[in-house]
Amino acid sequence: MAVRGVTFRLVGALAALAVLGACGDRNSAGSNASRGVPLETFTAEQIYKRAEYDLNNGDPDDAAELFGEVERLYPYSEWAKRALIMQAYSYHTDRDYENSRGAAQRYIDFYPADEDAAYAQYLLALSYYDQIEEVGRDQGLTFQALQALRDVIEIYPESEYARSAILKFDLAFDHLAAKEMEIGRYYLKGQHYAAAINRFRVVVEDFQTTSHTAEALHRLVEAYLSLGLVDEAQTAGAILAYNFRSTVWYQDTYQLLVQNGLTAQAKGDNWLNQVYRQMVRGDWL
């Protein structure tokens, strides 16, 4: 049974009753202590279906444990291969991301050419992506998510998970830009203009495809004007005028420049002028 799409069928009545009676009140992964029936007496399929039943009935922790038992008791069976990818999914459903990542990586290592290897790689990426913290916190997991999502896109470009990975990659990338903007605004508010400029420059140069570029350019205008660096301020305004004229950030920049007797035009020999020239040539974005 393919795992693609992460859809699970409920077990048939007879199979469910057979396994429920044997595994229902277990106290450990290895045996049914209350009934004295060792788990080893059941087939790989029976244990697997019991795990599916637990998963479909809101018990992903026990499901992951049972899927692991299939792999342990029947390591070379087809059921073991199925159980391993399902264990990774069960752990993820239970928000046990570290174990989910471990199971997914084992699947990739053992079955790299299998049709579900792409899904295992995608689950591994999700184990990072779904932990991305709020903007104000450490972004280490965001970088790890980006790398893992890139692996899905590059290794399995034709898979059904590549498109979703691309969308999540863009969101995670935007998340990093938002972090830079937050820190830049903090420095700008504290009048630490050089530090603020460094943050906004990162957004313009490294995150120009995100939704934060227009604001970063406007904040650069504010910071450069505060430092009396007119050429840089005008050039940042020129980039806004060229590519973000319809945004509120351009309108704010236009008014700010006018108030200072300036216009939005590329001037001087600075990093922003280089960005402007690249953009006009069409290879900036």
N, C-alpha and C positions, 0 to 999 in steps of 0.2 A: 504494500500500500504506500503510495507516494506521499511524502510529507508536504509537497508543494502546496502553497496557499494556506498552510497551517489549519486545515479543516480536519475534524475528527468525527468519525461515525460512532454512535453509541453501540456497545456490544450487543449481540443477539441475546435473547432471553435465556436460552439454555446455557450459553457460554458464560454469561454473567452469573447465573445461579451457581454454576459449577465452581467458578473461581471465588465468588463471594463467600460461599460456604467454607471454602478452604482458607481464604486469606483475610476474612473480614475483621477479626479481632487480634491481628498480629501485634506483638510487642517489640519485634525487631525485624530487620530486613530478612533475616535468615530463616525464621520459623514462626509458626503460629503457636505461641506459648500457651495460650489458654486452651487450645484444642489439641496441642501436641502433634500437629501435622507439619512436618518440615517443608519449607518452601521448595526444597530440592525435588520433592515428589511430583511437582507440577511441571508441565511442559513449558517451553519458552513462549509458545503462543498464549497459553493460559495466563502466565505472569504478565505478559505484554498487555493482554486485554484487560486484566485487572488494573494495570497502571493507567490505561486509557480511560477506564471507568472512573478512577479517582480524579484524573485530570479534568474530565468533563463534568465532574460533580464538585468542583471547587476545592480540590485537595492536591495542588501541584507539588507540594513538598513530599507527600507519600508517593505520588506518581513518579517523581524523579528518583526516589529511592528504589522503587520497584523496577523502573527501566534500567537502573544500574545493576540490579540483581540479574536481569536477563543477560546483560553483557558479562557479568561475572560467572554465571552458571553455564551459559551457552556461548562462549566467546567467539566461536568460529561459525556461528549460524547466521542466516539471513536476518533472523529476528534480533540478533545482537546489533547488527548494523542499523536496523530501524530504531531499536531502542536507544541507541546512543544519540541520534539526532533529536529524538523525542525527549530524552533526558535534558539536553541543552535547552530545548523549548520550555520544558516544565520548570527548570530552574529560573529561566528568564521570567516566566509568568509569576513565579514566587518572589521575584526581585532579588534573587540570589545571583547577582551578576557575575561574581567571581567564579562560582561553580559552573554557571552557564557558559562562560567564556572557556573554561577548562574543557568541558565536554565538547563544545563546538570545535576547539582546536584539535582535540583528539580525533574527531571525525575527519577533519581536513587532513590530518597526518596519516590516518589509516586508509581513507577512501578518497584520495584527491581527484580521481577521475569519475566519481559517482555523480549521478544527476542531482543529488541533494547537497553536494559540496558547496555549491553557490549559496544555498540557504544557510549552511553552517557558517560560511564566511559572513553572511549578512547578520546572522545572530551574534556573531562575535563583535561586529561593528556596533550593533544595537546595545551590547553590554556596556559599551562606553557612552554611546550617544544618549541613552536613556538616563544616564547619571549626570549629564551636563548640569552644572549648578546655575544658580542665578548669576546675573551679569557681574555682580560685585564680588564674587568669590574666585578662588584659584581656577585657572582655565586649563590645567594640565590634562584633564579628561577630554576637553574639547579638542586638543591637539591629537590625542590618541584616537578619538572618534574620527577625526578627519583622515588620519592615515588608514584606519581600518575601512572606512567607507571608500577611500580611494582604491584599496585593494579589491573591493567588490566590483567597482567600476572598471578597473583595468584588467583584472583576471577573468571576470565573468561578464564581459560587456553585452553579451547576447542573452543573458539570463533575465528572468522576469523581475529580479531584485535590483538590477542596475539602475533602472529609472528612479525607484524609490531612494536608492543610495545617492543618486545625483541630487535629488531634492533635499535630502537630509544634509548632504555635504554643503550645499548652499546655505542652509539654515545655520549650520555650525560655523561656517565661515563668517556669516553675518554676526553671529554671537561674539566672535573674537573681535570684530570691528567695534561692536557695541562696548566691549570692555575698554578698548583704547579710547573711545569717545568719552566714556565715563571718567576715566582718569584725566584726560585732557581738560574736560570741563572743570574738574576739581582744581587743577593747577591754574586754569584761567581765572576762576573765581578768586583764588588766592593771590592773583597777580604774579604768579610764577610763569611768566610768558614764554621763556625759552623752553621750559619743561613741557608746557602745554603745546607749543609748536612741534616739538619732537613727536608727541602722541598723534596729533592731527596729521602730521606728515606721513606717519606709518599708514594711516587710513587711506590717504590719497595715493600713496605709492604701492601699497601692498594689498589693499582691500577696495580697490576702485570699482569693483563690480557689485559691491554691497549697497544697501540702502542708506549708508551713512556718509557717502562721499560729499554730497552737497553741503550738509551741515559742517563737515570737516573743513571744507573750503571757506565757508562763511566764518568759522571760528578762527581760521588762519588770518583772514582779513582783520578781525577784531584784535588778535594778538599782535600782528605786525604793525597796525596803526598805533597800538599802545606803546610799541617800542620805537615808533618813528621811522619804520622801514617801509617807506611809501611804495617803492617799486614792487616789493613782494606782495603788498596788500593789493595793489592794482592788478598784478598778474593773477593772483588767486581769484579776484573778481572777474577777470577776463575768462578764466576757465569756467566759472559759474555761468557767465553770460553765454558762452559757446555751447555748453552741454546741459545746463540745468536752468535755463531761463524761465521755465514755467513754475519753478519751485518757489516756496515762500522764502527759502534761504537766499535766493538771488535778489528777491525784492528787498529783503533786509540789508543785503550787502550794497545794493544800488543806493539806497537811502543813506547808508553810512558813508559811502564814498562821496556822494553829493554834498553831504554835510561838511566834509573835509575838503571840498573843492577839487575832488578827484574824479577820474573816470575809470571804467573797467577796461584796461588794456595791458597787453604784455609788455613789460619794461625790464631793463636791466639784464644782468647775467647771473641768474640764480636758478636753483633747482626747479622752481615753479615754472620759469620760462622754458626750461627744457621739457617739462611735462606738457606745457602748452604747445610747443612745436611738435612734439610727438603726436599729440592728439589731433592737431590740424592735419598731420600727414596720414592720420587714420589708423595708427598702430598703437595708440595709448590704451584703448579699452579692448 
